[in-house]
Amino acid sequence: FFLSIRAFGRGAMKGLTAELVDKLCSPLQGGRWLTELAERGQLVDKLRPLRRLAWARELNLVAGESVEQWADELDMHRKEYLTLVEDYRKETDVKAADPKLCNPLSRSAHNPYLKIQANEELMREIWKDVERTFPECEFLSCDESRKVIQRLLFHWCRAKNPGNSAPESYRQGMNELMAIVFSVVKQGEYVGSSMDTETLGARLCGSRHNEADSFALFVKLMDRGLRPMFMSTGLGASRPARSQIGDLPRSRLGGPGGDQVPCSAILARCQFIYEQGLRSFDEDLYEHLQRLEIEPQVFLLRWLRLLFCREFELEETYLLWDGLLASARCPPPPGSLRYSLPTNAGSDALAIISESQQASDALPLVDFVAVALLRSMRNELLPLDQTDCLRRLISGTSKAASSATALLEEARKLQIPGAAAPAPRRVTSAAPARSAEPKEPSLFNSHGPLSFPQAGPQQPRRLPVHTTEHQGGALPEDPLRKGQQFLSAAAQGAQGLLQAGRQAYAKLASEQAGAHPHLGFNSAGNDAEQLAELKRRVQAAETERDEIKRKANEFIIKKKADFAEQLAERDRTIQDLTDRLAKADAQAQRAADLEVQLEAMRQRVQALETPSPPAAVTTPATPSEMADEI
């Protein structure tokens, strides 16, 4: 377990040394020095173990003037965690409970068995995500680390985020935040003698404090506006209709004259980043995403909840979080972007927007990092259609933003009013083309025809592997099912496009007929030309629909063939393994028979080697004895 720390990369094995502790205690260093190192992205190599204490200071876990005071403050937080662990032990101790209440059939609220069942359900819910957390990291993917992460999340949910059920208390994504915190704590572990627990280094970052310190850091991190980001409920009565691109609710406020309000803090924050942040700094990209009807929460939910940890590798994530947490100690500059309140918002909506504003102020650089990341993808996103835009937004970081430090620098410029100029507007918007061949424009759409995923190999992405559970384990998601879902969405889009064209054609025709009842259609001059152009567009839409059907059929046929080949290969593998198993069973049976025969031969040899007892010697009878016998 301890050797697996090698997976953290260069310089991670050494840990916090006495030399670093002495340097930290010098008058010219201290907490301000740690903050400056974090802001500049210099917590690397030999200074890397200091990140544990830097995060503790940036999250206000320690606030003393001296390092010795930090040790005392950390001891207080550790006692709190130990108290939680002890309370849990007493709560589940059925032997010490009242026998009248401690009954598996009792439905009393104080029945320890009911609490044990609820705890076990919560542990199972957490483990579903923990067991697939950062599988590429040897340290975080070992069983011991996963058990620690599960235990930490369990105690946090019980103490800091209780709910009526396990899914209400724990949400997917918390596991990745906890894993990053735990890995940073492990990197900053003091490497002095394990027997010496009274030195300052051992008191600050001793290995026996790793679990308690991880819990305390995670509590402070979630209090920095992250807990509301995991809440998806709010104004249930005014919940918007289902989005056309998925199960997520539409977050827009409806634009000018709209009557929709955000129903949760996370949606209000997505709306703020999209409508005010991106629109202020890159209006072209904002309008492009709006034309494609791409909802901001589709990609911003993951960015905000996980603090971009899936968009970067672990090493870059540490540097990015250094800058994000360091910004927590700095108030937003005057004149920076603020939330705007909708005119039709009620008290509940105002409370939600206020909560979202507080979350943005808690880590003020996060919103601007999201805008900077979108701007870094600008040249990639503008030529793409809806499908490819969505694929690009959820596939990971941009090549232009491969460095976390560069992204932080750009976000800081955006945060200061007037420091970063908006992106230049394009004179003409280029239609996204999938090939060099000229195509008929789609009706009411300047972004080219709908596209399908290429059949060739694609670059791997840092996304979790979706699996379908069954009795034999987990199998990869059925590619045929994915193809059918994509085709269904494409068919609905094409059908809506054609229907809109027909309705527009009929409306214009009725208007012309009403304006010139005695002339008919062909006597309207320019209007007739417009009708002809509209009719041509409708025909082009029908042609495009037929092309979509043809590509869809080709796509289904290829995916069916690929899936059939995968099944055949799996069957061949299973048959090969079955044959090998049968052969191994036969060899094992033969070995057992030979063992029995060998044992029988050993017994026979032993019997032959054992000497038989000597025969009794008889003495011939004397004549007198013979006479007496007669």
C-alpha positions as CSV (number, residue, x, y, z in Angstrom):
1,F,0.0,0.0,0.0
2,F,2.7,2.5,0.9
3,L,4.9,1.6,-2.0
4,S,2.1,2.3,-4.4
5,I,2.7,6.0,-3.8
6,R,5.1,5.7,-6.7
7,A,2.1,6.2,-9.0
8,F,2.0,9.9,-8.1
9,G,4.9,10.7,-10.3
10,R,8.2,12.5,-9.9
11,G,9.2,13.6,-6.4
12,A,6.1,12.1,-4.7
13,M,7.9,9.3,-3.0
14,K,10.0,11.5,-0.6
15,G,7.2,13.2,1.3
16,L,7.5,16.0,3.8
17,T,11.0,16.2,5.2
18,A,12.3,17.9,8.3
19,E,14.2,20.3,6.0
20,L,10.9,21.5,4.4
21,V,9.4,21.9,7.9
22,D,12.3,24.0,9.0
23,K,12.1,26.2,5.9
24,L,8.4,26.6,6.5
25,C,9.0,27.8,10.0
26,S,11.5,30.4,9.0
27,P,10.4,34.1,9.5
28,L,10.5,34.8,5.7
29,Q,8.3,31.9,4.8
30,G,5.1,30.7,6.4
31,G,1.5,30.7,5.2
32,R,1.9,33.6,2.7
33,W,4.8,31.8,1.1
34,L,2.6,28.7,0.6
35,T,-0.1,30.8,-1.0
36,E,2.3,32.4,-3.4
37,L,3.7,29.0,-4.4
38,A,0.2,27.8,-5.1
39,E,-0.7,30.8,-7.2
40,R,2.5,30.5,-9.3
41,G,2.1,26.8,-9.8
42,Q,5.4,26.1,-8.1
43,L,4.3,23.2,-5.7
44,V,6.2,20.7,-7.8
45,D,9.2,18.4,-7.3
46,K,10.8,19.0,-3.9
47,L,8.1,21.5,-2.8
48,R,5.3,19.2,-3.8
49,P,4.7,17.8,-0.2
50,L,3.9,21.3,1.0
51,R,0.6,21.2,-1.0
52,R,-1.1,19.4,1.9
53,L,-0.4,22.3,4.2
54,A,-1.1,24.9,1.5
55,W,-4.6,23.5,0.9
56,A,-5.2,23.4,4.6
57,R,-4.4,27.1,4.8
58,E,-6.3,28.1,1.7
59,L,-9.4,26.3,2.9
60,N,-9.0,28.0,6.3
61,L,-8.5,24.7,8.0
62,V,-5.6,26.4,9.8
63,A,-5.4,30.2,10.3
64,G,-2.7,30.7,13.0
65,E,0.3,32.9,12.6
66,S,2.8,30.2,13.4
67,V,3.3,26.7,12.2
68,E,3.0,25.5,15.8
69,Q,-0.5,26.9,16.0
70,W,-1.3,25.0,12.8
71,A,-0.5,21.8,14.6
72,D,-2.8,22.7,17.5
73,E,-5.7,23.6,15.1
74,L,-5.2,20.3,13.2
75,D,-5.4,18.3,16.4
76,M,-8.9,19.9,17.1
77,H,-10.2,18.8,13.7
78,R,-8.7,15.3,14.1
79,K,-10.5,14.9,17.5
80,E,-13.8,15.7,15.7
81,Y,-13.3,12.9,13.2
82,L,-12.3,10.4,15.9
83,T,-15.5,11.4,17.7
84,L,-17.6,10.6,14.6
85,V,-15.9,7.2,14.2
86,E,-16.5,6.4,17.9
87,D,-20.1,7.5,17.7
88,Y,-20.6,5.2,14.7
89,R,-19.1,2.3,16.6
90,K,-21.4,2.8,19.5
91,E,-24.4,3.2,17.3
92,T,-23.9,-0.1,15.6
93,D,-22.9,-2.0,18.8
94,V,-26.0,-4.3,19.1
95,K,-24.7,-5.9,22.3
96,A,-24.9,-2.7,24.2
97,A,-28.3,-1.8,23.0
98,D,-31.7,-2.3,24.8
99,P,-32.8,-5.9,24.1
100,K,-36.4,-4.7,23.7
101,L,-35.4,-2.3,20.8
102,C,-32.5,-4.4,19.4
103,N,-34.7,-6.7,17.4
104,P,-34.5,-7.3,13.6
105,L,-38.3,-7.3,13.4
106,S,-38.8,-4.1,15.4
107,R,-39.7,-1.0,13.4
108,S,-38.7,1.4,16.2
109,A,-36.7,4.5,15.0
110,H,-34.1,3.7,17.6
111,N,-33.6,0.1,16.5
112,P,-29.9,-0.4,15.9
113,Y,-30.7,-2.9,13.1
114,L,-32.5,-0.3,11.1
115,K,-29.5,2.0,11.4
116,I,-27.1,-0.8,10.4
117,Q,-29.2,-1.5,7.3
118,A,-29.2,2.2,6.3
119,N,-25.5,2.4,6.9
120,E,-24.9,-0.7,4.8
121,E,-27.0,0.8,2.0
122,L,-25.0,4.0,2.1
123,M,-21.7,2.1,2.0
124,R,-22.8,0.1,-1.0
125,E,-23.9,3.2,-2.8
126,I,-20.6,4.8,-2.3
127,W,-18.6,1.7,-3.2
128,K,-20.3,1.6,-6.7
129,D,-18.3,4.7,-7.6
130,V,-15.2,4.3,-5.5
131,E,-14.3,1.0,-7.1
132,R,-13.8,2.7,-10.4
133,T,-12.2,5.9,-9.2
134,F,-9.0,6.9,-11.1
135,P,-8.2,3.3,-12.2
136,E,-5.1,4.7,-14.0
137,C,-3.5,5.7,-10.6
138,E,-1.9,2.7,-8.8
139,F,-2.2,4.3,-5.4
140,L,-5.9,5.4,-5.7
141,S,-7.0,2.1,-7.3
142,C,-5.5,-0.2,-4.6
143,D,-8.0,-1.8,-2.2
144,E,-6.7,-0.1,0.9
145,S,-7.0,3.4,-0.6
146,R,-10.5,2.6,-1.9
147,K,-11.6,1.4,1.5
148,V,-10.3,4.6,3.1
149,I,-12.1,6.8,0.6
150,Q,-15.3,4.9,1.1
151,R,-15.0,5.3,4.9
152,L,-14.3,9.0,4.6
153,L,-17.3,9.6,2.3
154,F,-19.5,7.5,4.6
155,H,-18.7,9.6,7.7
156,W,-19.0,12.8,5.7
157,C,-22.5,11.9,4.5
158,R,-23.7,10.8,7.9
159,A,-22.3,13.9,9.7
160,K,-22.4,16.7,7.2
161,N,-25.0,15.7,4.5
162,P,-27.6,13.4,6.0
163,G,-30.5,12.4,3.8
164,N,-33.6,10.2,3.8
165,S,-31.8,7.7,1.5
166,A,-28.4,6.8,0.4
167,P,-28.7,8.5,-3.1
168,E,-30.0,11.6,-1.4
169,S,-27.0,11.9,0.9
170,Y,-24.2,10.8,-1.5
171,R,-23.9,11.9,-5.1
172,Q,-21.7,10.6,-7.9
173,G,-18.6,12.7,-8.3
174,M,-17.9,13.2,-4.6
175,N,-15.7,10.1,-4.8
176,E,-13.3,11.8,-7.3
177,L,-13.1,15.0,-5.1
178,M,-12.3,12.9,-2.1
179,A,-9.8,10.8,-4.0
180,I,-7.8,13.9,-5.0
181,V,-7.8,15.2,-1.5
182,F,-6.7,11.9,-0.1
183,S,-3.9,11.6,-2.6
184,V,-2.6,15.1,-1.8
185,V,-2.6,14.3,1.9
186,K,-0.6,11.1,1.2
187,Q,1.9,13.1,-0.8
188,G,2.5,15.4,2.1
189,E,3.0,12.7,4.7
190,Y,5.9,13.3,7.0
191,V,8.8,10.8,6.3
192,G,10.5,11.0,9.7
193,S,10.6,8.1,12.2
194,S,7.2,6.5,12.9
195,M,8.2,6.2,16.6
196,D,8.8,9.9,17.0
197,T,5.3,11.5,17.2
198,E,6.2,14.7,19.1
199,T,8.2,16.4,16.4
200,L,6.6,19.3,14.6
201,G,6.6,17.5,11.3
202,A,4.9,14.4,12.8
203,R,2.3,16.6,14.5
204,L,1.6,18.5,11.3
205,C,1.5,15.6,8.7
206,G,2.2,12.3,10.5
207,S,1.0,9.2,8.7
208,R,-1.4,8.4,11.5
209,H,-3.3,11.6,10.8
210,N,-3.8,11.0,7.0
211,E,-7.4,9.8,7.3
212,A,-8.6,12.5,9.7
213,D,-6.8,15.3,7.8
214,S,-8.4,14.1,4.5
215,F,-11.8,14.3,6.2
216,A,-11.2,17.8,7.5
217,L,-10.0,19.1,4.1
218,F,-13.0,17.5,2.3
219,V,-15.4,19.2,4.7
220,K,-13.8,22.6,4.1
221,L,-13.8,22.0,0.3
222,M,-17.5,21.1,0.2
223,D,-18.3,24.2,2.3
224,R,-16.6,26.3,-0.4
225,G,-19.8,26.2,-2.5
226,L,-19.5,22.7,-3.8
227,R,-22.3,21.1,-1.7
228,P,-25.1,23.1,-3.5
229,M,-23.6,22.0,-6.8
230,F,-24.6,18.4,-6.1
231,M,-28.2,19.3,-5.2
232,S,-30.6,19.0,-8.2
233,T,-33.9,19.8,-6.5
234,G,-35.4,23.2,-6.0
235,L,-38.6,24.8,-7.4
236,G,-40.4,21.6,-8.2
237,A,-43.6,23.3,-9.3
238,S,-41.8,25.5,-11.8
239,R,-39.4,22.8,-13.1
240,P,-38.8,23.4,-16.9
241,A,-39.8,20.8,-19.5
242,R,-37.5,18.0,-20.5
243,S,-34.6,19.1,-22.7
244,Q,-34.5,17.9,-26.3
245,I,-30.9,16.7,-25.9
246,G,-31.3,14.6,-22.8
247,D,-32.8,14.1,-19.4
248,L,-31.3,17.3,-18.0
249,P,-33.8,20.2,-17.3
250,R,-33.4,23.3,-19.4
251,S,-31.7,25.9,-17.4
252,R,-32.3,29.1,-19.5
253,L,-34.3,31.8,-18.0
254,G,-36.2,32.1,-21.2
255,G,-34.4,35.2,-22.6
256,P,-36.2,38.5,-23.0
257,G,-39.8,38.2,-21.9
258,G,-39.2,34.6,-20.8
259,D,-40.9,33.2,-17.7
260,Q,-38.6,30.4,-16.7
261,V,-36.5,30.6,-13.5
262,P,-33.6,28.3,-12.4
263,C,-34.7,25.4,-10.2
264,S,-31.4,24.7,-8.5
265,A,-28.2,26.5,-7.7
266,I,-26.1,24.5,-10.1
267,L,-28.4,25.4,-13.0
268,A,-28.4,29.1,-12.0
269,R,-24.6,29.0,-12.0
270,C,-24.4,27.3,-15.4
271,Q,-26.8,30.0,-16.7
272,F,-24.6,32.8,-15.3
273,I,-21.4,31.4,-16.8
274,Y,-23.1,30.9,-20.2
275,E,-25.2,34.0,-20.5
276,Q,-23.0,36.5,-18.8
277,G,-19.5,35.1,-18.8
278,L,-19.2,33.5,-22.2
279,R,-21.5,36.1,-23.9
280,S,-19.3,39.0,-22.5
281,F,-16.0,37.6,-23.7
282,D,-16.9,35.6,-26.9
283,E,-20.2,36.5,-28.4
284,D,-19.6,34.5,-31.6
285,L,-19.1,31.3,-29.6
286,Y,-22.1,32.0,-27.4
287,E,-24.3,32.6,-30.4
288,H,-23.0,29.5,-32.1
289,L,-23.8,27.3,-29.2
290,Q,-27.2,28.9,-28.9
291,R,-28.0,28.3,-32.5
292,L,-27.1,24.6,-32.0
293,E,-29.4,24.6,-28.9
294,I,-26.6,23.2,-26.7
295,E,-27.6,23.5,-23.1
296,P,-24.8,24.7,-20.9
297,Q,-25.4,22.2,-18.1
298,V,-24.6,19.3,-20.4
299,F,-20.9,20.1,-19.9
300,L,-20.8,22.6,-17.1
301,L,-22.4,20.3,-14.5
302,R,-19.3,18.1,-14.6
303,W,-16.9,21.0,-14.8
304,L,-18.3,22.7,-11.7
305,R,-19.0,19.7,-9.6
306,L,-15.6,18.1,-10.1
307,L,-13.6,21.3,-10.4
308,F,-12.4,20.1,-13.9
309,C,-10.6,17.0,-12.5
310,R,-11.9,14.9,-15.5
311,E,-10.7,17.5,-18.0
312,F,-7.0,17.2,-17.0
313,E,-4.6,14.5,-15.9
314,L,-4.0,14.2,-12.1
315,E,-0.7,16.2,-12.2
316,E,-2.4,19.1,-14.0
317,T,-5.4,18.8,-11.7
318,Y,-3.3,19.4,-8.6
319,L,-1.8,22.6,-10.2
320,L,-5.3,23.8,-11.3
321,W,-6.7,23.3,-7.8
322,D,-3.7,25.1,-6.3
323,G,-4.8,28.2,-8.2
324,L,-8.6,27.7,-7.6
325,L,-8.2,27.3,-3.8
326,A,-5.7,30.2,-3.6
327,S,-8.4,32.4,-5.1
328,A,-10.7,31.6,-2.2
329,R,-8.6,34.0,0.0
330,C,-9.0,36.9,-2.4
331,P,-12.4,38.7,-2.8
332,P,-13.7,39.3,-6.3
333,P,-12.2,42.5,-7.8
334,P,-14.5,45.5,-8.1
335,G,-16.6,45.6,-11.2
336,S,-16.4,41.9,-11.9
337,L,-19.4,40.0,-13.3
338,R,-22.3,39.6,-10.9
339,Y,-25.6,37.6,-11.2
340,S,-28.6,39.4,-12.6
341,L,-32.0,38.8,-11.1
342,P,-34.9,38.0,-13.4
343,T,-37.8,40.3,-13.1
344,N,-40.4,37.5,-12.6
345,A,-38.4,35.7,-10.0
346,G,-40.2,34.8,-6.7
347,S,-38.7,34.4,-3.3
348,D,-37.6,30.8,-3.9
349,A,-35.9,31.7,-7.1
350,L,-34.1,34.6,-5.5
351,A,-32.9,32.3,-2.7
352,I,-31.6,29.9,-5.3
353,I,-29.7,32.6,-7.2
354,S,-28.3,34.0,-4.0
355,E,-27.0,30.5,-3.1
356,S,-25.4,30.2,-6.5
357,Q,-23.8,33.6,-6.1
358,Q,-22.4,32.6,-2.8
359,A,-21.0,29.4,-4.4
360,S,-19.3,31.5,-7.1
361,D,-17.9,33.9,-4.5
362,A,-16.5,31.0,-2.4
363,L,-14.2,30.0,-5.3
364,P,-14.3,33.0,-7.5
365,L,-11.9,31.8,-10.1
366,V,-13.8,28.7,-11.0
367,D,-16.4,30.4,-13.2
368,F,-13.7,32.3,-15.2
369,V,-11.7,29.1,-15.7
370,A,-14.9,27.6,-17.3
371,V,-15.1,30.6,-19.6
372,A,-11.4,30.4,-20.4
373,L,-11.7,26.7,-21.2
374,L,-14.5,27.3,-23.6
375,R,-12.6,30.1,-25.3
376,S,-9.6,27.8,-25.7
377,M,-11.9,25.4,-27.7
378,R,-13.2,28.3,-29.8
379,N,-11.5,27.4,-33.0
380,E,-12.5,23.8,-32.7
381,L,-16.2,24.4,-31.8
382,L,-17.1,27.1,-34.3
383,P,-16.9,24.9,-37.4
384,L,-18.8,22.0,-35.8
385,D,-22.4,21.0,-35.9
386,Q,-24.5,20.0,-32.8
387,T,-23.4,16.4,-32.5
388,D,-19.7,17.1,-32.9
389,C,-19.9,20.1,-30.6
390,L,-21.4,18.0,-27.8
391,R,-18.8,15.3,-28.4
392,R,-16.0,17.8,-28.2
393,L,-17.3,19.6,-25.1
394,I,-17.6,16.3,-23.1
395,S,-14.4,14.7,-24.4
396,G,-11.9,16.5,-22.3
397,T,-9.6,19.5,-22.3
398,S,-8.6,21.4,-25.4
399,K,-5.1,21.2,-27.0
400,A,-4.9,24.9,-26.5
401,A,-5.5,24.6,-22.8
402,S,-3.3,21.6,-22.1
403,S,-1.4,23.5,-19.3
404,A,-3.4,24.2,-16.1
405,T,-1.1,27.2,-15.3
406,A,-1.8,28.8,-18.7
407,L,-5.6,28.3,-18.2
408,L,-5.4,29.9,-14.7
409,E,-3.5,32.9,-16.1
410,E,-6.2,33.4,-18.7
411,A,-8.9,33.1,-16.1
412,R,-7.3,35.7,-13.9
413,K,-7.3,38.1,-16.9
414,L,-11.0,37.5,-17.5
415,Q,-11.7,38.1,-13.8
416,I,-10.3,41.6,-13.8
417,P,-12.5,44.1,-15.7
418,G,-10.8,45.4,-18.8
419,A,-7.8,43.1,-18.5
420,A,-8.9,40.7,-21.3
421,A,-10.4,41.9,-24.5
422,P,-13.4,40.1,-25.9
423,A,-12.8,37.7,-28.8
424,P,-13.1,39.5,-32.2
425,R,-16.4,39.1,-34.0
426,R,-16.4,37.2,-37.2
427,V,-17.6,39.0,-40.3
428,T,-19.2,35.9,-41.8
429,S,-20.1,32.7,-40.1
430,A,-18.6,29.7,-41.9
431,A,-21.0,26.8,-42.3
432,P,-19.6,23.7,-40.6
433,A,-18.8,21.2,-43.4
434,R,-18.0,17.6,-42.9
435,S,-16.5,17.2,-46.4
436,A,-15.3,19.3,-49.4
437,E,-18.3,18.3,-51.5
438,P,-20.9,21.1,-52.0
439,K,-24.2,20.3,-50.3
440,E,-27.7,21.8,-50.4
441,P,-28.2,24.0,-47.3
442,S,-30.6,22.7,-44.7
443,L,-33.9,24.5,-44.2
444,F,-33.6,27.3,-41.6
445,N,-30.1,26.1,-40.7
446,S,-26.7,27.3,-41.8
447,H,-24.7,24.7,-40.1
448,G,-24.6,22.0,-42.7
449,P,-26.3,18.6,-42.7
450,L,-26.6,16.3,-39.7
451,S,-23.5,14.1,-39.3
452,F,-22.9,10.6,-38.1
453,P,-19.9,9.2,-36.1
454,Q,-17.1,7.8,-38.3
455,A,-16.7,4.0,-38.3
456,G,-12.9,4.2,-37.9
457,P,-11.0,4.1,-34.6
458,Q,-11.3,7.2,-32.3
459,Q,-8.9,8.7,-29.8
460,P,-9.5,7.5,-26.2
461,R,-11.1,9.9,-23.8
462,R,-10.8,10.3,-20.1
463,L,-14.4,9.4,-19.4
464,P,-15.8,6.6,-17.2
465,V,-16.6,3.4,-19.0
466,H,-20.4,2.8,-18.9
467,T,-21.3,-0.8,-18.2
468,T,-24.4,-2.8,-18.0
469,E,-24.6,-5.1,-14.9
470,H,-25.7,-8.6,-15.3
471,Q,-25.3,-11.9,-13.5
472,G,-21.9,-12.6,-15.1
473,G,-20.3,-9.3,-14.4
474,A,-20.0,-6.1,-16.4
475,L,-20.1,-6.0,-20.2
476,P,-19.3,-3.0,-22.4
477,E,-22.2,-0.9,-23.5
478,D,-23.9,-2.4,-26.6
479,P,-22.6,-0.4,-29.7
480,L,-25.8,-1.4,-31.6
481,R,-27.9,0.2,-28.8
482,K,-25.8,3.4,-29.0
483,G,-26.2,3.5,-32.7
484,Q,-30.0,3.1,-32.5
485,Q,-30.2,5.9,-29.9
486,F,-28.2,8.2,-32.2
487,L,-30.3,7.3,-35.2
488,S,-33.5,8.0,-33.2
489,A,-32.3,11.5,-32.3
490,A,-31.2,12.1,-35.9
491,A,-34.5,10.9,-37.3
492,Q,-36.4,13.2,-35.0
493,G,-34.3,16.1,-36.0
494,A,-34.8,15.5,-39.7
495,Q,-38.5,15.0,-39.2
496,G,-38.8,18.3,-37.3
497,L,-36.8,20.0,-40.0
498,L,-39.1,18.8,-42.7
499,Q,-42.2,19.6,-40.8
500,A,-41.0,23.1,-40.1
501,G,-40.4,23.6,-43.8
502,R,-43.8,22.4,-44.8
503,Q,-45.5,24.6,-42.2
504,A,-43.6,27.7,-43.3
505,Y,-44.4,26.9,-47.0
506,A,-48.1,26.5,-46.2
507,K,-48.2,29.7,-44.1
508,L,-46.5,31.8,-46.8
509,A,-48.8,30.3,-49.5
510,S,-51.9,31.2,-47.5
511,E,-50.7,34.7,-46.9
512,Q,-50.1,35.2,-50.6
513,A,-53.4,33.7,-51.5
514,G,-55.1,36.1,-49.0
515,A,-53.2,39.1,-50.3
516,H,-54.0,38.4,-54.0
517,P,-57.1,36.3,-54.2
518,H,-57.7,37.1,-57.8
519,L,-54.1,36.6,-59.0
520,G,-53.2,33.3,-57.4
521,F,-49.6,32.3,-56.7
522,N,-47.8,33.0,-59.9
523,S,-48.9,36.6,-60.2
524,A,-47.1,37.8,-57.1
525,G,-43.8,38.7,-58.7
526,N,-41.0,38.5,-56.1
527,D,-43.3,36.7,-53.7
528,A,-43.6,33.9,-56.3
529,E,-39.9,33.7,-56.5
530,Q,-39.7,33.4,-52.7
531,L,-42.3,30.6,-52.8
532,A,-40.2,28.8,-55.4
533,E,-37.1,29.2,-53.3
534,L,-38.9,28.0,-50.2
535,K,-40.3,25.0,-52.2
536,R,-36.7,24.2,-53.4
537,R,-35.6,24.3,-49.8
538,V,-38.3,21.9,-48.8
539,Q,-37.2,19.5,-51.6
540,A,-33.6,19.9,-50.4
541,A,-34.7,19.0,-46.9
542,E,-36.5,15.9,-48.2
543,T,-33.3,14.9,-50.2
544,E,-31.3,15.4,-47.0
545,R,-33.7,13.3,-45.1
546,D,-33.3,10.5,-47.6
547,E,-29.5,10.9,-47.4
548,I,-29.8,10.6,-43.6
549,K,-31.8,7.4,-43.9
550,R,-29.2,5.9,-46.3
551,K,-26.4,6.8,-44.0
552,A,-28.3,5.5,-41.0
553,N,-28.9,2.1,-42.7
554,E,-25.2,1.9,-43.6
555,F,-24.3,2.8,-40.0
556,I,-26.6,0.2,-38.5
557,I,-25.4,-2.5,-40.9
558,K,-21.8,-1.8,-40.0
559,K,-22.4,-1.7,-36.3
560,K,-24.4,-4.9,-36.5
561,A,-21.5,-6.6,-38.2
562,D,-19.0,-5.2,-35.7
563,F,-21.1,-6.3,-32.8
564,A,-21.6,-9.8,-34.3
565,E,-17.9,-10.1,-34.8
566,Q,-17.4,-9.1,-31.2
567,L,-19.9,-11.7,-30.0
568,A,-18.3,-14.4,-32.2
569,E,-14.8,-13.5,-30.9
570,R,-16.2,-13.8,-27.3
571,D,-17.8,-17.1,-28.1
572,R,-14.5,-18.4,-29.5
573,T,-12.7,-17.2,-26.4
574,I,-15.2,-18.9,-24.1
575,Q,-15.0,-22.2,-26.1
576,D,-11.2,-22.1,-26.0
577,L,-11.3,-21.5,-22.2
578,T,-13.9,-24.3,-21.8
579,D,-11.7,-26.8,-23.8
580,R,-8.7,-25.8,-21.7
581,L,-10.6,-26.3,-18.5
582,A,-11.8,-29.7,-19.6
583,K,-8.3,-30.7,-20.5
584,A,-7.0,-29.5,-17.1
585,D,-9.8,-31.4,-15.3
586,A,-8.8,-34.6,-17.2
587,Q,-5.1,-34.1,-16.3
588,A,-6.1,-33.5,-12.7
589,Q,-8.1,-36.7,-12.6
590,R,-5.3,-38.6,-14.2
591,A,-2.9,-37.2,-11.6
592,A,-5.2,-38.2,-8.8
593,D,-5.4,-41.8,-10.2
594,L,-1.7,-42.0,-10.4
595,E,-1.4,-40.8,-6.9
596,V,-3.7,-43.6,-5.7
597,Q,-1.7,-46.2,-7.6
598,L,1.5,-44.8,-6.2
599,E,0.1,-45.0,-2.6
600,A,-0.9,-48.6,-3.2
601,M,2.6,-49.5,-4.4
602,R,4.1,-47.8,-1.4
603,Q,2.0,-49.9,0.9
604,R,3.0,-53.1,-0.9
605,V,6.7,-52.3,-0.7
606,Q,6.4,-51.5,2.9
607,A,4.7,-54.8,3.5
608,L,7.5,-56.7,1.7
609,E,10.2,-54.8,3.6
610,T,8.7,-55.6,7.0
611,P,10.4,-58.8,8.5
612,S,8.1,-61.6,9.6
613,P,8.3,-62.8,13.3
614,P,10.6,-66.0,13.8
615,A,8.9,-69.4,14.0
616,A,8.7,-71.2,17.4
617,V,11.4,-73.9,18.0
618,T,10.1,-77.3,19.3
619,T,12.2,-79.6,21.5
620,P,11.8,-83.4,20.9
621,A,10.2,-85.3,23.8
622,T,12.3,-87.5,26.1
623,P,11.5,-91.3,26.4
624,S,10.1,-90.8,29.9
625,E,7.8,-88.0,28.6
626,M,6.6,-90.3,25.8
627,A,5.9,-93.1,28.4
628,D,4.0,-90.7,30.6
629,E,2.0,-89.5,27.6
630,I,1.2,-93.1,26.7
